[in-house]
Amino acid sequence: MTAALPAHIEATSPHVMNTYGRLPIALSHGQGCRVWDVNGKQYLDGLGGIAVNTLGHNHPRLVPALQDQISKIIHSSNYYHVPGQEVLAAKLVELSGLTNVFFCSTGLEANEAALKLARKFGHDKGINRPEIVVYEKAFHGRSIATLSATGNTKVQAGFGPLVEGFIRVPLNDVAALEAATAGNPNVVAVFFEAIQGEGGINPMDAGYMQQVRKLCDKNDWLLMIDEVQCGMGRTGKWFAHQWAGIQPDVMPLAKGLGSGVPIGAVVAGPRAAHIFGPGNHGTTFGGNPLAMRAGIETLKIMEEDGLLANAAKVGAHLKAALSRELAAELKSGRVKEIRGFGLMLGIDLAVPCGEILQRAADKGLLLSVTADSVIRLVPPLILSEAEADEIVAILCPLIKQLLAEKP
Ligand SMILES: *Cc1c(COP(=O)(O)O)cnc(C)c1O
């Protein structure tokens, strides 16, 4: 399988830690929703760098803005004011209806800050052993605290002892949440992804999110919604929880916010915005001028080009086309469900489907598989309907072939 890879790429492997089961592909450049590998082979990008490349590749307005920023200042440190932080924070406040932002560089870092906020929220009101409600199949990152919050024993295996102070409940089950927290004075927060990404594209129901909001208000808990993957316009609203018409108290962001430049943010509402004071939390890279410029330009271009509407429209087109092409398989149950909103879609198969990654790549399509049997599509938000049709034309025959091989 690795024969197609140029020798100089294989030669780098002995020194890079073996943390990913990588395909034998090395990408060299991209344009829009297309990428090319070092051998010149072209791919349609159904992965978007795992929901990161919001504007696709080599965007004609993002790239010059970043070049301009790099030539001025890349990094300055949080010992000084970074004017871009206030600009981007104000924009995120406007889009979310929340009030204050902490900037960092990755998703796990945003979640780690959210967990610290929740614990300090508890300590500030005299709860010395705060507990946070988390969910089955959740994914919040790979630091010790965030992997402890994650609901996947594969992510946790080998890294115990896990961080304590988490209560785990099933998705979309208010009674289970009430039972798990009944009479427990140490609960300080409920923490979930509005649509679970790594767990297999599992949406929280709007009604459930509304009821959790009410429970949080009643019990003085923080509602913390991890929008690291499902946020930033991917579902057709800025943040996926907005479909439920609610607001969280704490919202970690990352992936798509910088269209490829590493950036994370924790956006907080009035109940959580003033928990941290000087010395409580920090980061060297977070909020640096390059990341801020990337975030500012990404949001600006998304608005100018109507990318939320595009994500909703093209996503609905893609989902409908997949459902049509796979109608027989959906009927027979070999395709269990096609889930998700906008350009965050999962095709849940009745069988494991890891092989499809290489087969799709061979046919010129990049995508991913989560939870062993869910094909995940999280392409750039600039995807066109014609490109969506191309995804369907490549992917559906491969799904049918795979299902035929695994009766
Ligand atoms: C990817 C992801 C994370 C972790 O982000 P990193 O940048 O990899 O640390 C956390 N939460 C969710 C929902 C994610 O999808």
The ligand as a Tripos MOL2 file, in Angstrom:
@<TRIPOS>MOLECULE
LIG
   15    15     1     0     0
SMALL
NO_CHARGES

@<TRIPOS>ATOM
      1 C1        -11.7320   17.9550   17.5890 C.3       1 LIG1
      2 C2        -12.5450   18.1710   18.7990 C.ar      1 LIG1
      3 C3        -11.9630   18.5070   20.0200 C.ar      1 LIG1
      4 C4        -10.4650   18.5580   20.2080 C.3       1 LIG1
      5 O1         -9.8820   19.5450   19.4530 O.3       1 LIG1
      6 P1         -8.2780   19.5580   19.2440 P.3       1 LIG1
      7 O2         -8.0240   20.8220   18.5100 O.co2     1 LIG1
      8 O3         -7.9330   18.3300   18.4790 O.co2     1 LIG1
      9 O4         -7.6820   19.5440   20.5950 O.co2     1 LIG1
     10 C5        -12.7940   18.7650   21.0850 C.ar      1 LIG1
     11 N1        -14.1320   18.6920   20.9790 N.ar      1 LIG1
     12 C6        -14.7190   18.3770   19.8260 C.ar      1 LIG1
     13 C7        -16.2030   18.3420   19.7440 C.3       1 LIG1
     14 C8        -13.9530   18.0850   18.7030 C.ar      1 LIG1
     15 O5        -14.5440   17.7270   17.5540 O.3       1 LIG1
@<TRIPOS>BOND
     1     1     2 1
     2     2     3 ar
     3     2    14 ar
     4     3     4 1
     5     3    10 ar
     6     4     5 1
     7     5     6 1
     8     6     7 2
     9     6     8 1
    10     6     9 1
    11    10    11 ar
    12    11    12 ar
    13    12    13 1
    14    12    14 ar
    15    14    15 1
@<TRIPOS>SUBSTRUCTURE
     1 LIG1         1 GROUP 0 **** ****
